[in-house]
Amino acid sequence: MIEKIRELLFKIFKKESFIGKIIDKFFTKEIVTYIIFGVLTTAVNLLTFYIFKKIFISIGWNGIFNEIVPENSKIVELFSGGSDYLDANLIAWVAGVIFAFVTNKLFVFDSKSWKPAVAGKEFAGFVGARVFSLGVEMLGMFVMVTLLTWNEFVAKLIVGVAVIILNYIFSKLLIFKKK
């Protein structure tokens, strides 16, 4: 289907034109499916975040940082509104990583082998790269929500864009690279 759309676009824009070159470079099966599954992964992440945020509110959970940091600590002042959003973010991250690994492996990068040596290596690399992007996400959330007092969901969307770009680069160049 993507090839048919490409053909149609090349009938409208000559392949040699500036727009044609952009289409040729960025309108590929890999990039289009990555965007589609990236949007779905983001939806899984946001839905999980929303559900756990609501659960934490309903049970009066202030967050793990508020539970483990001594009450007289300066850190408590930073998290006076609670750190439950960071806990919900971590759970959402786990759900998103599992969903993204399976969809990226099968549909984006066409890595069909589920042999333990292959899938295990891919999963370890995938999770390793995602741990790095989780650090970027958690730091971004902390800065935007705790320090700048932005809305949690707005911050999550903004940070999500940066994370999607980072994750594509890691997946393409390090994890599912073609031999």
N, C-alpha and C positions, 0 to 999 in steps of 0.2 A: 504494500500500500504506500509506503514511504517513497519507493521508487517511482510509482505512478504520479505522486504529487510532485516529485522532483522533475519528472519529464514535463508535466504541465507547467511548472514554474519556468523551466528552460525554454518552453515555447513562448512564454510571455517575456522573459528576460534572457537575452543571449548569454550563453555560458561564459563568453569572453568578457562580458560587461562587468562593471564593478559589483553590481547587485548579484549577477550570475556567479561571480567568484565567491561572494559571501554565502550564497545558497549552497554552492558546491562544497565549501569548507565546513559549514556549520549545520546544514540540513542533511545529516546522515542518519542512518538507522541507529547507530550507537548514541549519538547525541540526543536525538528525539526520544528514544526509549529511556535514556537516562533522565531526561527532563520529566517525562511522564511518571516514571517510578520514583523520581525525586519528589514530585508533587505528592504522590501517594504516601511516600515515606514521611513527608512533612505532615500530612493529614493524620497518619498513625501517631506520630510524635505529638502533635498538638492535641489530638483527642485524648491520648493517654495522659498528657500533662493536665488537661482540663479535668478529667475524671479524678485523678489523684489529688489535684488541688482541692476539688470539692470534697473528697473524702477526708482529707486532712483538716479542712475547715469544720466539717461536721463532727469530727471526733475531738476537736480542740488541739490538734497537733501543731506545735510551734516550729518544729523542725529539728533535725539531728544536731545542728550546730548549737542551737539553744539548749539542747539536752546535755551536750558533752563539755561545753565551755563553762568554766566557773562563773558564778553569778556576778562577782565583783570585777570581772575582766572588762577591759575597754572594748573587746570584740562584741560583748553583749550589747553595748550601745549601738554599734553598727546594725545589729540584727534585732533592734527593739521591736520592729514590726513582725518579726518571725522569719525563719529561714525555710519554711515549709515549701516555698516555690523552688528552692534548690533541690530538695528531696524529690518533689514531683518531677522536676526536670531530669534527674538521674534515672528514675524509673521510665520516663518517656524515652530517654536515650536508649536504654536497653531494648525496649520494644521496637524502636526505630532501626537499630542496628541489626537485629534478627531479620526483620522484614526486608531491609535494604540488602543484606547479604544474599538472601535467597533470590530476590528479584534481579539484582545486579549480576549474580552468577549465571542465572538461567537466561534472562531476556536481554540484558544490556551487553554483556561481554561474551556471551555464548560459551561459557565454560561449563560443559555438560558433565564432566567427570565427578562422580561422588566417591571415588576411591579415597580411602582415609588419608593416604599420603598427599593427594592433590587437594582435596577439599579441606583437610586439616591445615595445610600450609596456607591456603587462600584465606581460611577463616581467621587464622592467627594474624596474618598480615592485615586483613580487613579490620579486625578488632583493634590491633595496634594503631593503625591509622586513625580509627574512630576515637580511640582514647585521646590522641592528640587533639582532634577536633572537639572532643568533649571538653578538654581543658579550655580551648578557645571559647566554646559556648558558655561554660560555667563562669569564666572570667567576664565575658561580655554581659551575661545576665546580672552578675554581681554589680558591675560598674553601672549598668543602665538602671537597674531596679533599686539597689541599695544606696548607691552613691548619688545617682542623678534623679532618683525617685520617679522613673518612667513607669508606665503601665507594664505589667508583667507580660501580657500577650503581645503588645507592640514590640517590646524588647526581644521576645522570643522569635518573632517573625524577622526582625532585622538581623539578628545573629544567625538565624537559619539560612539566610541567603549566603552569607560568608562561608558557613559550614558546608553547604551544598557544593560550592565552587572548590573548596579545599578537598572535599571527599572525592569529587570527580578526578581531580589531579592525582591524588593518591591511588585511586582504583585503576585509572588508566595507565599510569607510569610504573606502579610498583606491584600491584596485587594481581590483576587479571591481564598482565601484559602478554602479548602474543609472542610465541617463541620464534 
